[in-house]
Amino acid sequence: MPIEDPGEPGLRPATPAWPPSGGAAGAEPGSLRTPVRVEHSDEYDVEDEEFEQFDWDSWQPGEISDDEPAAEEVDWGARGAMTPAEPTSWREKVIGESDWPRGVTIGEREAVADPAVAGIAPVHTESEPVEDDDGLEPVPTSLAEPLLASGRLWPPASPVSHDVVHVRVAPWAPFTTGLALALAMVLMSAAIVSQTGRLGLTLAVLTGQVPTSADAVVGAYLSAISRADASKAISYLSTAPADPLLLTDAVLRKSIEQSPITVVAVKAGSSSINGTQRVEATYTIGDVQVSTAFTTAFSEGQWVIRDDPGRIGVGSLRAAGIPLYINGQKVPDTVESLPAFPGTYELSTNNTFIDYATPSALVVRSSDEAPIIGAVKLELTEKGRQAALAAVRTAVTQCLAKKELQPDGCPQNIEPNRNEPVASDTIVYTAKNESMTISDSELRLSTVTVTYVATWQLDVKVMVGTTPRDVTFPFSVTALWQVGLSGSQPTPVLVS
């Protein structure tokens, strides 16, 4: 039931500070409750209700008696329960009034809750029903307080965490989530497949199938070369050479046949800040002892050698137009240099006119030491010498048979007398005191120079007037013939 505000809050009497010692009926004047006016909300019951109009202007509070117990006579332990409770509703906090009907004060409500403690008779009991509250229900101050009608507690409110963000899931969310999971599984499978090779290398290291240290990989590399196992040796290199023409088992076997390789010592050296480690190695190639250093690194799960095997520059070794063979392997004309393992490499042309002089082999010591190419020279074979001289002899014979005083490509060059015409059909050349020498200084051009020296004689008829006359004209011939030996047949050319 609503409570009518009696007026200004400052004009209402304050609740006495001293609690009553008895029930509501025997309350002392100092603890009298403030009279209230009770109204019914039901308009049909107004005529039957006894309504009392209170005169607030003439009302005066009763006198407070001094017949109170002394402080030492009060049982303060028992009175501790009378401490007013904290306000539990907004009306109690704001204007000091309760939400309970009939204008019950905070102290009275406590007394109603526990009359034995407060010593105040309850305002409403089951034996004293309120006749004029038929259409009203008590308004509780909290959900935890009992309802007067049922006597039961409100069900506890569901706890709500204000820190949790409640998100409504879209209908397509499960499909998207499944697609994302499938894509993640595909990517994971691809990653596993891509790492299979690296995992295999790592397992090979753990099982001892590949060298497990810097010096071990250098030792394994040299041992593979000494066994003519080219593919195994290449596997120890960090980068496979681009042109492995000489990095084959067949080439290595010919190298070992000429000069076997023996590993003397392998010792790990210092490491650098970039992750590489030097390894000192000593080995022999035939009678030649080599001491060198290799640069190693740990990469892709194993130790590898970062140095190139070695290199042979073939551009300055080749004779023009003549094939070049290294340990039986033919080298293309367009190649200028080739990688090669440490070892001995025999050079040849397979040409009958020009070949390499003995010694005709190069020794590749290491990657940081180039082979000595100057020690290898081309030479004219005996068959080539005879072929060059025979070619010049043929050319001289052809020149001696000419019926000309100045034939092209021949050493003779005779000026006739203007007043004595020459009968060309009567020209006869003869040669005596002939000699030929060969100079092989141009063998890289696949040519030799033949110097021809002789005394030639010209016999011819000339016309003196109308009478023919015989003329004999001797002269010396010195001619240089350049003979090309790159083909199957030598070709002489007169150069002077």
MIROTOR-69097 format. One line per field, with one value per residue (C-alpha): residue number from 1; residue in three letters; x, y, z. Coordinates in steps of 0.1 Angstrom, whole numbers. Example, Ala and Ser with C-alpha at 12.3 -4.5 7.8 and 13.67 -1.06 7.14 Angstrom:
resi 1;2
resn ala;ser
east 123;137
north -45;-11
up 78;71
//
This chain:
resi 1;2;3;4;5;6;7;8;9;10;11;12;13;14;15;16;17;18;19;20;21;22;23;24;25;26;27;28;29;30;31;32;33;34;35;36;37;38;39;40;41;42;43;44;45;46;47;48;49;50;51;52;53;54;55;56;57;58;59;60;61;62;63;64;65;66;67;68;69;70;71;72;73;74;75;76;77;78;79;80;81;82;83;84;85;86;87;88;89;90;91;92;93;94;95;96;97;98;99;100;101;102;103;104;105;106;107;108;109;110;111;112;113;114;115;116;117;118;119;120;121;122;123;124;125;126;127;128;129;130;131;132;133;134;135;136;137;138;139;140;141;142;143;144;145;146;147;148;149;150;151;152;153;154;155;156;157;158;159;160;161;162;163;164;165;166;167;168;169;170;171;172;173;174;175;176;177;178;179;180;181;182;183;184;185;186;187;188;189;190;191;192;193;194;195;196;197;198;199;200;201;202;203;204;205;206;207;208;209;210;211;212;213;214;215;216;217;218;219;220;221;222;223;224;225;226;227;228;229;230;231;232;233;234;235;236;237;238;239;240;241;242;243;244;245;246;247;248;249;250;251;252;253;254;255;256;257;258;259;260;261;262;263;264;265;266;267;268;269;270;271;272;273;274;275;276;277;278;279;280;281;282;283;284;285;286;287;288;289;290;291;292;293;294;295;296;297;298;299;300;301;302;303;304;305;306;307;308;309;310;311;312;313;314;315;316;317;318;319;320;321;322;323;324;325;326;327;328;329;330;331;332;333;334;335;336;337;338;339;340;341;342;343;344;345;346;347;348;349;350;351;352;353;354;355;356;357;358;359;360;361;362;363;364;365;366;367;368;369;370;371;372;373;374;375;376;377;378;379;380;381;382;383;384;385;386;387;388;389;390;391;392;393;394;395;396;397;398;399;400;401;402;403;404;405;406;407;408;409;410;411;412;413;414;415;416;417;418;419;420;421;422;423;424;425;426;427;428;429;430;431;432;433;434;435;436;437;438;439;440;441;442;443;444;445;446;447;448;449;450;451;452;453;454;455;456;457;458;459;460;461;462;463;464;465;466;467;468;469;470;471;472;473;474;475;476;477;478;479;480;481;482;483;484;485;486;487;488;489;490;491;492;493;494;495;496
resn met;pro;ile;glu;asp;pro;gly;glu;pro;gly;leu;arg;pro;ala;thr;pro;ala;trp;pro;pro;ser;gly;gly;ala;ala;gly;ala;glu;pro;gly;ser;leu;arg;thr;pro;val;arg;val;glu;his;ser;asp;glu;tyr;asp;val;glu;asp;glu;glu;phe;glu;gln;phe;asp;trp;asp;ser;trp;gln;pro;gly;glu;ile;ser;asp;asp;glu;pro;ala;ala;glu;glu;val;asp;trp;gly;ala;arg;gly;ala;met;thr;pro;ala;glu;pro;thr;ser;trp;arg;glu;lys;val;ile;gly;glu;ser;asp;trp;pro;arg;gly;val;thr;ile;gly;glu;arg;glu;ala;val;ala;asp;pro;ala;val;ala;gly;ile;ala;pro;val;his;thr;glu;ser;glu;pro;val;glu;asp;asp;asp;gly;leu;glu;pro;val;pro;thr;ser;leu;ala;glu;pro;leu;leu;ala;ser;gly;arg;leu;trp;pro;pro;ala;ser;pro;val;ser;his;asp;val;val;his;val;arg;val;ala;pro;trp;ala;pro;phe;thr;thr;gly;leu;ala;leu;ala;leu;ala;met;val;leu;met;ser;ala;ala;ile;val;ser;gln;thr;gly;arg;leu;gly;leu;thr;leu;ala;val;leu;thr;gly;gln;val;pro;thr;ser;ala;asp;ala;val;val;gly;ala;tyr;leu;ser;ala;ile;ser;arg;ala;asp;ala;ser;lys;ala;ile;ser;tyr;leu;ser;thr;ala;pro;ala;asp;pro;leu;leu;leu;thr;asp;ala;val;leu;arg;lys;ser;ile;glu;gln;ser;pro;ile;thr;val;val;ala;val;lys;ala;gly;ser;ser;ser;ile;asn;gly;thr;gln;arg;val;glu;ala;thr;tyr;thr;ile;gly;asp;val;gln;val;ser;thr;ala;phe;thr;thr;ala;phe;ser;glu;gly;gln;trp;val;ile;arg;asp;asp;pro;gly;arg;ile;gly;val;gly;ser;leu;arg;ala;ala;gly;ile;pro;leu;tyr;ile;asn;gly;gln;lys;val;pro;asp;thr;val;glu;ser;leu;pro;ala;phe;pro;gly;thr;tyr;glu;leu;ser;thr;asn;asn;thr;phe;ile;asp;tyr;ala;thr;pro;ser;ala;leu;val;val;arg;ser;ser;asp;glu;ala;pro;ile;ile;gly;ala;val;lys;leu;glu;leu;thr;glu;lys;gly;arg;gln;ala;ala;leu;ala;ala;val;arg;thr;ala;val;thr;gln;cys;leu;ala;lys;lys;glu;leu;gln;pro;asp;gly;cys;pro;gln;asn;ile;glu;pro;asn;arg;asn;glu;pro;val;ala;ser;asp;thr;ile;val;tyr;thr;ala;lys;asn;glu;ser;met;thr;ile;ser;asp;ser;glu;leu;arg;leu;ser;thr;val;thr;val;thr;tyr;val;ala;thr;trp;gln;leu;asp;val;lys;val;met;val;gly;thr;thr;pro;arg;asp;val;thr;phe;pro;phe;ser;val;thr;ala;leu;trp;gln;val;gly;leu;ser;gly;ser;gln;pro;thr;pro;val;leu;val;ser
east 0;15;24;13;41;30;47;82;108;121;87;83;94;126;127;138;173;165;147;115;117;84;60;42;13;34;59;71;62;97;93;59;55;46;9;2;-28;-38;-56;-71;-63;-97;-122;-152;-141;-139;-174;-170;-136;-132;-109;-93;-80;-50;-42;-5;-4;-16;4;31;55;51;75;105;107;139;130;154;180;215;242;257;224;220;230;249;257;220;214;241;216;196;222;202;208;221;195;185;162;165;138;157;189;173;146;149;116;109;92;71;34;20;51;72;105;138;138;103;110;138;116;91;118;130;107;125;157;143;117;91;58;54;33;16;12;-9;-33;-38;-46;-50;-85;-79;-50;-70;-59;-22;8;39;68;100;132;153;147;163;135;105;72;45;20;39;66;91;122;125;145;181;188;210;245;256;293;297;332;319;311;281;284;258;272;262;246;276;302;304;311;338;354;355;370;397;405;408;430;452;456;465;492;505;508;526;550;557;563;586;607;609;643;657;644;660;694;691;683;713;735;722;726;762;753;769;799;791;820;839;871;850;834;867;881;851;854;890;884;856;879;906;880;869;834;826;789;797;823;799;774;798;799;775;768;771;793;774;795;804;821;853;835;828;840;856;877;887;897;922;935;941;957;983;987;969;956;964;950;977;961;929;926;898;909;894;858;846;818;798;794;822;851;885;899;936;942;974;973;995;988;1013;1046;1033;1023;996;987;956;927;890;861;832;798;769;739;706;713;749;784;794;824;820;850;850;867;894;895;914;916;915;914;952;957;938;952;929;907;920;899;911;907;912;915;897;868;864;861;838;854;832;844;872;875;862;859;880;887;922;942;961;947;962;958;956;943;939;955;983;1000;1000;998;1010;1046;1057;1048;1013;994;982;980;951;963;934;907;931;960;957;975;1007;996;1030;1045;1023;1033;1021;1045;1045;1046;1069;1040;1030;1066;1067;1032;1042;1074;1055;1029;1056;1074;1041;1036;1072;1067;1035;1053;1082;1057;1042;1046;1046;1073;1052;1027;1004;1013;1048;1082;1094;1089;1108;1107;1112;1130;1106;1124;1126;1092;1091;1076;1056;1053;1091;1095;1112;1121;1146;1156;1188;1204;1171;1166;1135;1134;1103;1095;1067;1063;1026;1013;984;972;976;1001;1038;1062;1085;1114;1123;1157;1170;1186;1163;1171;1148;1152;1132;1132;1129;1124;1152;1136;1124;1150;1143;1171;1176;1180;1191;1183;1195;1181;1179;1146;1139;1103;1083;1054;1028;1012;979;976;941;925;931;953;980;975;1006;1003;1032;1036;1068
north 0;34;58;94;119;140;171;185;160;185;189;152;140;120;84;84;73;51;18;8;-17;-34;-43;-19;-16;-5;16;46;81;87;58;64;57;84;83;74;77;45;45;18;18;1;28;6;0;37;40;11;21;41;70;90;124;134;169;172;209;203;171;173;145;131;139;118;103;104;71;52;26;38;29;4;-13;-20;-54;-40;-75;-82;-48;-53;-70;-38;-21;-8;-28;-13;0;-26;-6;26;42;34;48;80;91;67;49;12;-3;-23;-14;6;29;5;20;2;-4;-17;-40;-55;-59;-77;-100;-109;-97;-116;-97;-63;-66;-49;-65;-73;-50;-78;-114;-143;-138;-101;-100;-67;-64;-35;-51;-76;-62;-55;-77;-69;-55;-72;-52;-79;-113;-130;-119;-142;-134;-130;-147;-180;-179;-192;-176;-162;-185;-172;-151;-167;-154;-133;-126;-91;-100;-125;-114;-133;-138;-151;-176;-172;-202;-205;-205;-244;-246;-219;-235;-269;-254;-237;-269;-288;-261;-262;-300;-297;-271;-292;-323;-302;-290;-325;-337;-308;-316;-353;-349;-328;-353;-381;-363;-357;-393;-403;-381;-397;-432;-425;-429;-395;-378;-363;-337;-313;-334;-366;-351;-341;-376;-392;-369;-378;-415;-415;-399;-425;-452;-436;-431;-398;-396;-402;-375;-350;-357;-341;-308;-280;-272;-297;-284;-272;-291;-326;-338;-348;-358;-394;-428;-435;-403;-410;-446;-434;-408;-435;-458;-431;-418;-434;-410;-418;-398;-390;-368;-348;-323;-300;-263;-231;-220;-186;-163;-172;-208;-224;-245;-251;-285;-292;-322;-339;-365;-378;-380;-405;-391;-356;-346;-320;-300;-279;-266;-272;-250;-269;-260;-278;-274;-292;-317;-327;-315;-304;-290;-255;-255;-264;-297;-280;-266;-272;-244;-262;-232;-228;-266;-272;-272;-254;-278;-309;-327;-326;-356;-356;-391;-404;-379;-357;-320;-299;-271;-244;-253;-232;-247;-277;-287;-317;-337;-338;-363;-368;-360;-373;-350;-363;-353;-387;-369;-386;-353;-333;-346;-337;-342;-363;-357;-351;-352;-324;-327;-311;-307;-289;-263;-234;-245;-244;-271;-261;-259;-247;-281;-296;-289;-299;-316;-327;-364;-381;-390;-354;-344;-367;-356;-319;-325;-346;-319;-293;-316;-320;-283;-277;-304;-287;-254;-268;-281;-247;-231;-197;-172;-160;-187;-181;-200;-208;-194;-185;-149;-141;-109;-115;-92;-69;-72;-110;-126;-160;-191;-203;-239;-242;-233;-260;-257;-279;-279;-290;-287;-288;-288;-285;-278;-277;-252;-264;-231;-228;-261;-245;-233;-269;-257;-261;-240;-257;-237;-248;-239;-249;-237;-237;-233;-220;-233;-214;-202;-165;-148;-124;-108;-136;-161;-183;-185;-208;-191;-207;-188;-201;-186;-194;-202;-198;-204;-207;-231;-233;-267;-272;-305;-303;-323;-357;-344;-317;-285;-264;-227;-205;-176;-161
up 0;-8;19;18;23;54;41;42;55;80;98;105;140;141;154;190;196;226;216;233;262;255;228;205;229;259;240;259;247;233;209;195;158;135;127;91;68;51;18;-4;-41;-47;-54;-47;-11;-2;12;36;49;80;72;99;90;111;120;113;123;159;165;191;201;236;264;268;302;322;338;317;330;337;313;336;340;303;289;259;245;242;226;199;177;175;153;124;92;61;37;12;-11;-30;-8;24;8;-5;18;47;40;34;4;28;31;61;63;83;94;93;130;129;100;119;148;126;113;148;176;203;197;193;220;198;190;153;134;114;125;113;143;134;97;80;68;44;25;4;-29;-22;-22;-2;-22;-12;-11;-27;-44;-14;11;16;0;27;5;0;26;1;-13;-48;-70;-72;-103;-130;-126;-156;-162;-176;-187;-213;-248;-261;-299;-321;-345;-382;-400;-423;-395;-393;-431;-429;-399;-416;-448;-428;-410;-443;-457;-427;-430;-467;-459;-430;-453;-479;-453;-441;-477;-484;-453;-460;-478;-450;-424;-443;-443;-405;-399;-421;-399;-367;-381;-393;-430;-438;-422;-388;-386;-408;-410;-416;-447;-462;-455;-471;-501;-507;-501;-527;-553;-545;-552;-585;-570;-587;-577;-541;-541;-557;-529;-504;-523;-512;-549;-577;-606;-636;-662;-648;-680;-662;-629;-639;-628;-661;-660;-623;-631;-657;-632;-606;-631;-638;-602;-573;-545;-509;-479;-454;-428;-422;-394;-384;-382;-371;-374;-388;-377;-408;-398;-419;-407;-423;-426;-433;-455;-468;-496;-524;-561;-574;-562;-556;-521;-517;-485;-488;-468;-474;-464;-449;-434;-419;-442;-448;-420;-431;-434;-469;-487;-502;-524;-561;-570;-591;-627;-659;-685;-719;-741;-743;-746;-778;-813;-837;-856;-838;-811;-775;-752;-714;-699;-729;-727;-757;-749;-771;-790;-773;-738;-723;-688;-669;-632;-622;-590;-577;-598;-630;-664;-697;-727;-763;-797;-814;-844;-864;-873;-840;-805;-770;-761;-732;-704;-717;-683;-661;-623;-605;-570;-553;-558;-549;-571;-609;-629;-646;-683;-696;-690;-716;-752;-786;-810;-846;-849;-872;-894;-894;-903;-933;-944;-943;-963;-988;-992;-999;-1023;-1042;-1044;-1057;-1084;-1095;-1097;-1117;-1143;-1149;-1184;-1170;-1159;-1129;-1120;-1089;-1057;-1069;-1060;-1096;-1107;-1140;-1160;-1198;-1222;-1241;-1274;-1272;-1269;-1251;-1266;-1236;-1248;-1247;-1209;-1189;-1151;-1134;-1097;-1081;-1047;-1029;-991;-968;-931;-908;-881;-857;-838;-849;-837;-817;-851;-864;-890;-896;-917;-943;-956;-992;-1006;-1041;-1074;-1103;-1140;-1168;-1203;-1229;-1266;-1274;-1308;-1318;-1348;-1369;-1356;-1325;-1299;-1269;-1235;-1202;-1171;-1136;-1104;-1067;-1049;-1012;-1004;-971;-973;-945;-942;-924;-905;-890;-918;-930;-958;-953;-974;-982;-989;-1002;-978;-993
//
